[in-house]
Protein backbone atom coordinates (compact mmCIF):
# COMPACT_ATOMS: atom_id res chain seq x y z
CA UNK A 1 0.00 0.00 0.00
CA UNK A 2 1.19 3.53 -0.82
CA UNK A 3 2.72 5.29 2.20
CA UNK A 4 0.34 8.28 1.79
CA UNK A 5 -2.50 6.14 3.13
CA UNK A 6 -0.71 5.50 6.40
CA UNK A 7 -1.71 8.68 8.21
CA UNK A 8 -0.62 8.90 11.86
CA UNK A 9 -2.55 11.57 13.71
CA UNK A 10 -0.25 14.13 15.41
CA UNK A 11 -0.66 14.76 19.17
CA UNK A 12 -2.41 18.07 18.48
CA UNK A 13 -5.11 16.25 16.52
CA UNK A 14 -5.86 13.97 19.46
CA UNK A 15 -6.92 16.73 21.83
CA UNK A 16 -10.58 16.39 20.81
CA UNK A 17 -12.75 14.73 18.12
CA UNK A 18 -13.13 18.12 16.44
CA UNK A 19 -9.37 18.67 16.29
CA UNK A 20 -8.94 15.25 14.69
CA UNK A 21 -11.74 16.03 12.25
CA UNK A 22 -10.16 19.39 11.30
CA UNK A 23 -6.81 17.68 10.72
CA UNK A 24 -8.38 15.07 8.43
CA UNK A 25 -10.35 17.64 6.43
CA UNK A 26 -7.19 19.72 5.89
CA UNK A 27 -5.28 16.64 4.82
CA UNK A 28 -8.00 15.50 2.42
CA UNK A 29 -8.35 18.93 0.82
CA UNK A 30 -4.60 19.06 0.22
CA UNK A 31 -4.43 15.65 -1.42
CA UNK A 32 -6.22 15.16 -4.72
CA UNK A 33 -6.21 11.36 -4.45
CA UNK A 34 -7.83 11.40 -1.03
CA UNK A 35 -10.39 14.00 -2.10
CA UNK A 36 -11.61 11.59 -4.76
CA UNK A 37 -12.96 9.43 -1.96
CA UNK A 38 -15.71 11.97 -1.34
CA UNK A 39 -18.28 12.93 -3.98
CA UNK A 40 -20.32 16.03 -3.08
CA UNK A 41 -23.54 14.77 -4.65
CA UNK A 42 -23.26 11.39 -2.96
CA UNK A 43 -22.52 13.07 0.36
CA UNK A 44 -25.56 15.37 -0.03
CA UNK A 45 -27.72 12.37 -0.81
CA UNK A 46 -26.54 10.56 2.32
CA UNK A 47 -27.26 13.68 4.41
CA UNK A 48 -30.76 13.97 2.96
CA UNK A 49 -31.46 10.39 3.96
CA UNK A 50 -30.11 10.83 7.47
CA UNK A 51 -31.65 14.24 8.24
CA UNK A 52 -35.36 13.19 8.47
CA UNK A 53 -34.50 10.54 11.01
CA UNK A 54 -32.43 12.88 13.12
CA UNK A 55 -34.57 16.01 12.96
CA UNK A 56 -33.35 19.32 11.68
CA UNK A 57 -32.32 20.41 15.13
CA UNK A 58 -29.52 17.80 15.40
CA UNK A 59 -26.65 19.27 13.32
CA UNK A 60 -24.12 18.37 16.03
CA UNK A 61 -24.98 14.68 15.69
CA UNK A 62 -24.57 14.87 11.93
CA UNK A 63 -21.16 16.49 12.27
CA UNK A 64 -20.16 13.75 14.70
CA UNK A 65 -21.21 11.00 12.28
CA UNK A 66 -19.39 12.64 9.39
CA UNK A 67 -16.37 13.12 11.65
CA UNK A 68 -16.21 9.42 12.34
CA UNK A 69 -16.49 8.68 8.62
CA UNK A 70 -13.61 11.03 7.86
CA UNK A 71 -11.49 9.60 10.64
CA UNK A 72 -12.12 6.10 9.31
CA UNK A 73 -11.00 7.21 5.85
CA UNK A 74 -7.88 8.89 7.25
CA UNK A 75 -6.87 5.75 9.11
CA UNK A 76 -8.02 3.01 6.73
CA UNK A 77 -4.52 1.58 6.54
CA UNK A 78 -4.75 0.60 10.20
CA UNK A 79 -7.08 -2.27 9.22
CA UNK A 80 -4.25 -4.00 7.36
CA UNK A 81 -2.83 -7.07 9.11
CA UNK A 82 0.43 -6.49 10.94
CA UNK A 83 3.53 -8.19 9.51
CA UNK A 84 4.97 -11.22 11.29
CA UNK A 85 6.78 -9.91 14.35
CA UNK A 86 10.47 -10.65 14.64
CA UNK A 87 11.13 -13.24 17.31
CA UNK A 88 13.64 -15.96 18.08
CA UNK A 89 10.92 -18.48 18.87
CA UNK A 90 10.86 -21.46 16.51
CA UNK A 91 7.43 -23.14 16.48
CA UNK A 92 7.50 -26.83 17.35
CA UNK A 93 4.02 -27.84 16.20
CA UNK A 94 4.33 -30.25 13.29
CA UNK A 95 2.11 -28.24 10.93
CA UNK A 96 4.55 -25.31 11.15
CA UNK A 97 7.28 -27.46 9.57
CA UNK A 98 7.38 -28.22 5.85
CA UNK A 99 9.04 -31.23 4.22
CA UNK A 100 10.21 -29.79 0.90
CA UNK A 101 12.00 -30.93 -2.27
CA UNK A 102 11.50 -34.48 -0.98
CA UNK A 103 9.71 -36.78 -3.45
CA UNK A 104 7.23 -39.19 -1.92
CA UNK A 105 7.21 -37.49 1.49
CA UNK A 106 4.18 -35.97 3.27
CA UNK A 107 4.01 -32.16 3.38
CA UNK A 108 4.51 -32.03 7.17
CA UNK A 109 5.97 -34.22 9.93
CA UNK A 110 3.71 -36.08 12.38
CA UNK A 111 3.05 -34.60 15.84
CA UNK A 112 4.70 -36.47 18.69
CA UNK A 113 2.88 -37.13 21.94
CA UNK A 114 4.35 -34.82 24.57
CA UNK A 115 5.70 -32.31 22.04
CA UNK A 116 7.92 -32.23 19.00
CA UNK A 117 7.44 -34.20 15.80
CA UNK A 118 8.78 -37.05 13.69
CA UNK A 119 8.77 -38.62 10.24
CA UNK A 120 9.92 -41.90 8.77
CA UNK A 121 12.77 -41.77 6.29
CA UNK A 122 11.67 -42.97 2.85
CA UNK A 123 12.84 -45.91 0.78
CA UNK A 124 13.58 -45.92 -2.96
CA UNK A 125 12.64 -44.20 -5.17
CA UNK A 126 11.88 -41.44 -2.64
CA UNK A 127 14.22 -39.32 -0.51
CA UNK A 128 14.31 -36.68 2.23
CA UNK A 129 16.14 -33.38 1.59
CA UNK A 130 14.92 -30.33 3.56
CA UNK A 131 12.64 -29.90 6.58
CA UNK A 132 12.01 -26.20 7.28
CA UNK A 133 9.96 -23.91 9.50
CA UNK A 134 9.09 -20.37 8.38
CA UNK A 135 10.29 -17.76 10.88
CA UNK A 136 11.22 -14.10 11.17
CA UNK A 137 14.44 -14.29 13.16
CA UNK A 138 17.55 -12.22 13.77
CA UNK A 139 20.14 -14.50 15.38
CA UNK A 140 23.58 -13.87 16.81
CA UNK A 141 24.55 -16.67 19.18
CA UNK A 142 23.74 -20.27 18.25
CA UNK A 143 21.33 -22.82 16.81
CA UNK A 144 20.45 -25.83 18.98
CA UNK A 145 18.37 -28.96 18.67
CA UNK A 146 17.57 -32.21 20.42
CA UNK A 147 17.02 -35.14 18.04
CA UNK A 148 16.55 -38.89 18.11
CA UNK A 149 16.89 -41.55 15.41
CA UNK A 150 15.31 -44.97 15.87
CA UNK A 151 15.55 -47.92 13.50
CA UNK A 152 14.08 -51.34 12.86
CA UNK A 153 16.17 -53.95 11.13
CA UNK A 154 19.55 -52.81 9.84
CA UNK A 155 18.85 -49.94 7.42
CA UNK A 156 21.51 -48.54 5.14
CA UNK A 157 21.38 -44.76 4.74
CA UNK A 158 21.85 -44.17 1.03
CA UNK A 159 23.13 -40.75 -0.03
CA UNK A 160 24.64 -41.16 -3.52
CA UNK A 161 21.35 -40.48 -5.27
CA UNK A 162 22.80 -38.53 -8.24
CA UNK A 163 25.49 -39.63 -10.70
CA UNK A 164 27.77 -36.73 -9.72
CA UNK A 165 27.64 -37.56 -6.01
CA UNK A 166 30.75 -39.73 -6.08
CA UNK A 167 32.39 -38.65 -2.81
CA UNK A 168 32.65 -40.96 0.18
CA UNK A 169 31.11 -39.34 3.25
CA UNK A 170 28.36 -40.93 5.38
CA UNK A 171 24.78 -39.65 5.40
CA UNK A 172 24.23 -36.85 7.93
CA UNK A 173 21.55 -34.45 9.10
CA UNK A 174 22.64 -30.88 9.87
CA UNK A 175 21.33 -27.37 10.46
CA UNK A 176 20.14 -25.25 7.57
CA UNK A 177 19.44 -21.50 7.77
CA UNK A 178 17.79 -19.68 4.89
CA UNK A 179 17.57 -15.93 4.42
CA UNK A 180 14.24 -14.33 3.55
CA UNK A 181 13.84 -13.90 -0.21
CA UNK A 182 15.93 -16.88 -1.28
CA UNK A 183 14.96 -18.23 -4.71
CA UNK A 184 17.40 -21.20 -4.69
CA UNK A 185 19.20 -19.78 -7.74
CA UNK A 186 22.49 -19.16 -5.96
CA UNK A 187 23.05 -16.21 -8.30
CA UNK A 188 23.22 -12.41 -7.94
CA UNK A 189 24.43 -12.60 -4.35
CA UNK A 190 22.01 -15.34 -3.34
CA UNK A 191 24.84 -17.84 -3.05
CA UNK A 192 24.93 -16.46 0.51
CA UNK A 193 21.22 -16.93 1.28
CA UNK A 194 21.52 -20.54 2.55
CA UNK A 195 23.98 -21.73 5.18
CA UNK A 196 24.73 -25.23 6.47
CA UNK A 197 26.45 -26.11 9.72
CA UNK A 198 29.74 -27.98 9.31
CA UNK A 199 30.75 -29.64 12.56
CA UNK A 200 27.25 -29.56 14.08
CA UNK A 201 25.88 -32.57 12.23
CA UNK A 202 24.68 -36.05 13.17
CA UNK A 203 25.71 -39.14 11.24
CA UNK A 204 22.53 -41.11 10.62
CA UNK A 205 22.52 -44.10 12.96
CA UNK A 206 20.38 -45.20 15.94
CA UNK A 207 20.81 -42.83 18.86
CA UNK A 208 20.07 -39.42 20.34
CA UNK A 209 22.00 -36.17 20.02
CA UNK A 210 21.98 -32.57 21.22
CA UNK A 211 23.50 -30.45 18.47
CA UNK A 212 24.69 -26.87 18.86
CA UNK A 213 26.19 -24.68 16.14
CA UNK A 214 27.77 -21.35 17.20
CA UNK A 215 26.99 -18.41 14.94
CA UNK A 216 30.03 -16.56 16.23
CA UNK A 217 32.45 -19.07 14.64
CA UNK A 218 32.23 -18.35 10.93
CA UNK A 219 34.34 -21.39 10.07
CA UNK A 220 31.42 -23.56 11.16
CA UNK A 221 29.08 -22.44 8.35
CA UNK A 222 29.16 -23.20 4.62
CA UNK A 223 27.25 -21.45 1.82
CA UNK A 224 25.57 -22.76 -1.34
CA UNK A 225 28.75 -23.35 -3.33
CA UNK A 226 30.86 -24.63 -0.46
CA UNK A 227 32.43 -21.35 0.66
CA UNK A 228 32.81 -20.99 4.40
CA UNK A 229 31.61 -17.81 6.07
CA UNK A 230 35.18 -16.85 7.01
CA UNK A 231 36.65 -17.47 3.54
CA UNK A 232 36.19 -13.94 2.15
CA UNK A 233 34.82 -10.51 3.00
CA UNK A 234 31.84 -11.19 0.73
CA UNK A 235 31.08 -14.48 2.47
CA UNK A 236 31.35 -12.88 5.91
CA UNK A 237 29.01 -10.05 4.91
CA UNK A 238 26.62 -12.53 3.32
CA UNK A 239 26.51 -14.69 6.44
CA UNK A 240 25.96 -11.73 8.74
CA UNK A 241 23.15 -10.47 6.52
CA UNK A 242 21.56 -13.92 6.41
CA UNK A 243 21.47 -14.50 10.16
CA UNK A 244 20.03 -11.02 10.67
CA UNK A 245 17.18 -11.81 8.25
CA UNK A 246 16.39 -15.51 8.66
CA UNK A 247 13.19 -16.60 6.94
CA UNK A 248 13.47 -20.39 7.39
CA UNK A 249 15.29 -22.69 9.80
CA UNK A 250 15.55 -26.43 9.91
CA UNK A 251 17.47 -29.45 8.72
CA UNK A 252 18.96 -30.82 5.55
CA UNK A 253 19.89 -34.41 4.77
CA UNK A 254 22.77 -35.47 2.60
CA UNK A 255 26.08 -37.23 2.27
CA UNK A 256 28.96 -37.74 -0.12
CA UNK A 257 29.73 -34.47 -1.92
CA UNK A 258 26.58 -32.63 -0.85
CA UNK A 259 25.08 -31.51 2.45
CA UNK A 260 21.53 -31.34 1.15
CA UNK A 261 20.96 -33.58 -1.86
CA UNK A 262 18.94 -36.18 -0.02
CA UNK A 263 18.98 -39.50 1.80
CA UNK A 264 16.86 -42.66 1.68
CA UNK A 265 16.94 -45.95 3.57
CA UNK A 266 17.41 -49.47 2.28
CA UNK A 267 17.05 -52.81 4.08
CA UNK A 268 15.16 -51.56 7.14
CA UNK A 269 13.35 -48.47 8.44
CA UNK A 270 14.29 -45.35 10.37
CA UNK A 271 12.39 -42.63 12.21
CA UNK A 272 13.74 -39.10 12.74
CA UNK A 273 12.43 -37.36 15.89
CA UNK A 274 12.87 -33.69 16.83
CA UNK A 275 12.19 -32.74 20.46
CA UNK A 276 13.36 -29.11 20.33
CA UNK A 277 14.84 -26.48 18.01
CA UNK A 278 16.03 -23.06 19.17
CA UNK A 279 17.77 -20.07 17.63
CA UNK A 280 19.53 -17.54 19.83
N, C-alpha and C positions, 0 to 999 in steps of 0.2 A: 504494500500500500504506500502511496505517495506520502512523504513526510508532512505535507501541508495539512493532512487530515488529522494528524496527531497534535491536538491543541491543548496544552496544559494551561489551566487557568492560573494567572498570577495571583499572589496573595491579596492584592487590592481588589480583585474581582470576587473574592470569597467573603467580603465583609457583609454582603447581604444578597438576597436573590436578585434585587434590582441592579446592583453593581455587576453581578455576573451577566445579567441580561444585557446591560449596556455594553459590556465588553464584547459579547458575542455579536451584537448588532453591528458594532464598529468593525469588527473583524470581517463579517460577512459582506458589508458594504464595500470594503477595501479589496475584496477578492472576487473576481468575476466568476470563477468556477464555483465558489460556494454560493454566490448569489443566484446561480441557476437552479439551486435547490428550491427556491421559493418563487412561485408564480403569483402575481398580484391578483389575477382573476380567481385562481383556485383558492387563494387565501380568503378573498372576499366571500366566495361561495361558502367556505367552511364557517366563516363568522356568521353569515346569514342563517345558517342551519343551527348554530349554537345559540344565537341571541334569543330566539323565542322561548327557549327552555330556561334561560337564565333570567330573563327580564331585562329591560333596558336600563335598570338602575344597578346593574352588577358589572360595570366596566373593569373594576379591580380584579374580579375573578377571571375575566377574559384575558387581561394582561398576564395574570399568573399562569393560565393555561398555555398561552403563546410563549411565555418565558420558558416554561418547561420544554416545549417543543424545540425552541431555539437552542437551549442547553443540550438537549439530546443530540441535535445536529452537530453542534460544536464538538461533542465528545464521542461521536459515533465510533471512533477507532478504539475506544476503551472496551468495546464488546468483542474485539478480536482475542482469540485464545493466546495465552502467554506462552512464549517459547519454553522448551524443556530447560529447567533450571540446572545450572552446573553443580554437580555433586560428585563425590568420590564413592558413592554407594553403587555397588554392582548388584542388580537384582538376582536373586537365586531361584525364583520360580521358573519352572521348566519352560513355560510358554514365552518367557522373555529371551530365551536362547534359541538361536536358529542354526540348524545343521545345513550348511551351504556347500555348493560345488561337490556334492557327495552323492553320486548316482545310487539309486536304490535305497536311500536312507529316508526316514520320516523327516518332516520339516522341523520337529522339535524333539528334545529328549523327553524321557518319561519322569514324572515326579517321583521322588523317593519318600517313603514314609519317614517322618521325622525331619524332613528338610533336604534340600539338594536335589539332584537328579542323576539319571543314568541313561545309557543306551548300549545296545549290543553291537559290537563291531561286525561289519558285514563280511560275507564270503563272496567268492567270485560269482559273477563279474563285477560286483559292486565294490565301493571303497568309501572310506571316511577321510575327509580333507580338513575342513574348517568347522568349528563350532563357536559361534560368536553371539555376544549380547550387545545391543545398541545402548550406548551411554553418552553422556556429555561430561567428560572428565578432564581436569587438568591435574596431572600427576607430577611428583617430584622425588619420591622416595623409593618405592618398591612395588612389585606385584607379587601376590602370594596366593597359594591355593593348597587345598587338602584334597587328595585324590586317592582312589582305590581301584585296582584292577583285579577282577576275579576271572577264573577260567574253569572250563570243564574239558576233560580230555587233555591233549597235549597240542594246543594250537601253535601253528607257525605264523608269525606276523610278517606278511609279505609286503614289501615296499617297492620292489623294482617293477612298477606297473607300466612304465614307458620304456621304449627301446633305448632312449638316451640316458636312462638312469642306471649306469653301469658301475657306480661306485659301491664299495663295500662298507656299509655303516648301518648298524641295526635300526629297526623301527623305533621311533621315539614320539612322545607327545611333548609339546613345549608351549610357552606363552606366545601369543600373537597380539600385537597392538596395532590398530588401524586408525589413521587420522581421518577426521571428517572430510568428505569430498573425494575420497579415493575412488578412482574408476578402474583400477586393476591394470591400467596401461603401462605403468612404470616409466612413462615418458613425461617430458616437460616439467621436471622437478618431482613428479610423483613416484620416482624410484625411492623416495624417502617417506612415503606415506604408510608403508607397512614395515613393522619391525618384529623380528623373532628373537627370543632369548637364546643364548648360546649354551652356557653351562647349566642353566636352570631348565633341565629337561629330564624326562623319565623314560628309560628304556622299557618298552612294553614287555611285561612279564608279570606273573601273579605277585601282588604285594600292595602296600600302601606307601604314600610319600607325601611330605609337606615340602612344596617347592617355593623358593623365594628368589626373585630376580631383582637386584638393585638397579635403580634407574640412574644412580650417581656414577656407576662404573660403565662408561661408554663402550668399553671393550666387550661387554657382555651382551651387546645387541647388534644384530645384523639386518641389513636392509634387503630390498627386493633382489638386487643383483649381487648379493654376497659381500657388500662393503660394510665393514664395522663402523659403528658410530664415531669412533675415535680415529678413523683412517684419514680424514680430510676435514678441512674447514666446512665444506659444503655438507658433508655427512653429519658433522656435529650440529650445524645449524638446522639441518633437516630433522634430526632426532629431537632436538629441543622444541622445535615447532610442533612435531607430532605429539609429544607427550603433553604439550600444553593445550592440545585440541583433539583429544581422543574421541572418536565417534563409535568405535567398536573394540571390545576386548574379548579374549577367549583363548582358544587352543588351536593348534594345527598339528596334523599327523603326517609324518613322513619318515624317510630313511634314505640311505644311499647318498646320492648327490644333492637331494632336495629336502628342505625342512617341511614343505607343505604340499607335496604332490600325492599324498594319499597312502593309506594302508588298508589291507584286508586280512582276514584270517583264513587259514587252511588247516584241516585235520582236527578241528575242535571248535570251541566257542569262547568268547571273551566278552566281559561286561566292563565298561568304563564308568566309574562313579565319581561325581564331584560333590564334595560336602561343603566347600566354601571357596570363594574367590574374592579377593580384595585388592584395591588399588589405593596407594597412599601417595 
